[in-house]
Each structure stands twice: as structure tokens, then as C-alpha cells.
Amino acid sequence: MQPLKNILINNDNSIDYTDVPDEIFLEMLSTAFNGNTDRLNCLFNEKEKIEFVRHYTALIDRLSYVKLQELQWNYYHHIGITQHIWTRRISKQLAEKNSICYTY
């Protein structure tokens, strides 16, 4: 069995589930089924089903990552406002320089 450290990680720190071998991918999914790999093997006995679940898993992973980032930035915003660190909007040039220009 291939160790998990050899799995490709994208630039946004998410796993590329299309490169994970089937055995390891099913092992990763088995944690959601409390280790019941028999049920997983029965459900994913076709290559097409496994590919669908891979893409679905990548979407869920990305959604969770974006939600986590949103929570983090909301927390930073809350601290900044309550501690009077951020009292005004930043300039457009500063936003572009720090790659946060999408919000402005």
C-alpha cells in the first residue's frame, strides 16, 4: 500500500483525489463509514461510481476550505473592529498589493 505522504497536494493545500489510488481513497472514505470497508466496496464496485465520488469529494473539500477561510476572516474582522484596529477601509492600492482586491 502507498503511503499517504506521496499523494499530490495542490497549491491551495487540497488533495488531488484523482491521483489517489483506489485502495487509499476507499480507506480515506472508510473513516466516514466508521471503518466499514465492506459497505464501501459494495457501493463503489464500478469505476464510474468511484470517479463520481472522487469529484464530489473534491467539491466538498473545497467548499469546507472556503467556509473555513470565511470563518477565519470573519473572526479577524470581528477582532479588528472590536479592538479598533481597523477603523476605516483600506486603499485600493493596498488591497491589490496584498491580494485582497476582490473584496473591494
C-alpha positions as CSV (number, residue, x, y, z in Angstrom):
1,M,0.0,0.0,0.0
2,Q,1.2,3.5,-0.9
3,P,1.9,5.9,2.0
4,L,-0.3,9.0,2.2
5,K,2.7,11.3,2.0
6,N,3.1,10.5,-1.7
7,I,-0.3,11.9,-2.6
8,L,-0.3,15.1,-4.7
9,I,-1.3,18.3,-2.9
10,N,-2.5,21.3,-4.9
11,N,-1.3,24.9,-4.4
12,D,-4.3,25.6,-2.2
13,N,-3.3,22.7,0.2
14,S,-6.1,20.4,-1.0
15,I,-5.6,16.8,-2.1
16,D,-5.9,15.9,-5.7
17,Y,-8.3,13.0,-5.3
18,T,-7.9,11.9,-8.9
19,D,-4.3,10.8,-8.2
20,V,-5.0,8.8,-5.1
21,P,-5.0,5.1,-5.7
22,D,-8.4,3.4,-5.3
23,E,-7.4,1.4,-2.2
24,I,-6.1,4.5,-0.4
25,F,-9.1,6.6,-1.5
26,L,-11.5,3.9,-0.2
27,E,-9.5,3.8,3.0
28,M,-9.8,7.6,3.4
29,L,-13.6,7.3,2.8
30,S,-13.9,4.5,5.3
31,T,-13.4,6.9,8.1
32,A,-16.8,8.4,7.3
33,F,-18.3,4.9,7.5
34,N,-16.6,4.0,10.8
35,G,-14.2,1.7,9.1
36,N,-16.9,-0.3,7.3
37,T,-14.9,-1.0,4.1
38,D,-17.2,-3.9,3.1
39,R,-20.1,-1.5,2.6
40,L,-17.8,0.9,0.6
41,N,-16.6,-1.9,-1.6
42,C,-20.2,-2.9,-2.3
43,L,-21.2,0.7,-3.1
44,F,-18.2,1.5,-5.3
45,N,-17.8,-1.6,-7.3
46,E,-17.8,0.3,-10.6
47,K,-15.0,2.7,-11.8
48,E,-17.6,5.3,-12.8
49,K,-19.0,5.5,-9.3
50,I,-15.6,5.9,-7.8
51,E,-14.8,8.7,-10.2
52,F,-18.0,10.5,-9.4
53,V,-17.3,10.2,-5.6
54,R,-13.7,11.5,-6.2
55,H,-15.0,14.6,-7.9
56,Y,-17.8,15.1,-5.3
57,T,-15.3,14.7,-2.5
58,A,-13.0,17.3,-4.1
59,L,-16.0,19.7,-4.3
60,I,-17.0,19.1,-0.7
61,D,-13.3,19.5,0.4
62,R,-13.1,22.8,-1.5
63,L,-16.4,24.0,0.0
64,S,-15.2,23.2,3.5
65,Y,-11.9,25.0,2.9
66,V,-13.7,28.1,1.7
67,K,-16.0,28.1,4.7
68,L,-13.1,27.7,7.0
69,Q,-11.4,30.7,5.3
70,E,-14.6,32.7,5.7
71,L,-14.8,31.9,9.4
72,Q,-11.2,32.9,9.8
73,W,-11.7,36.3,8.1
74,N,-14.9,37.0,9.9
75,Y,-13.0,36.3,13.2
76,Y,-10.2,38.7,12.1
77,H,-12.8,41.3,11.1
78,H,-14.6,41.0,14.5
79,I,-11.3,41.4,16.4
80,G,-10.2,44.3,14.2
81,I,-13.5,46.1,14.7
82,T,-13.9,45.4,18.5
83,Q,-10.2,46.3,19.2
84,H,-10.4,49.4,17.0
85,I,-7.5,48.1,14.9
86,W,-9.4,48.5,11.6
87,T,-11.4,51.7,11.8
88,R,-11.6,52.5,8.1
89,R,-11.5,50.9,4.7
90,I,-8.1,50.3,3.1
91,S,-7.0,51.9,-0.1
92,K,-7.4,50.1,-3.4
93,Q,-3.7,50.1,-4.0
94,L,-3.1,48.4,-0.6
95,A,-5.8,45.9,-1.3
96,E,-4.3,45.0,-4.7
97,K,-0.8,44.8,-3.2
98,N,-2.0,42.3,-0.5
99,S,-4.2,40.3,-2.9
100,I,-7.4,41.2,-1.2
101,C,-8.7,43.4,-4.0
102,Y,-11.6,41.0,-4.8
103,T,-13.5,42.4,-1.8
104,Y,-13.1,46.0,-2.9
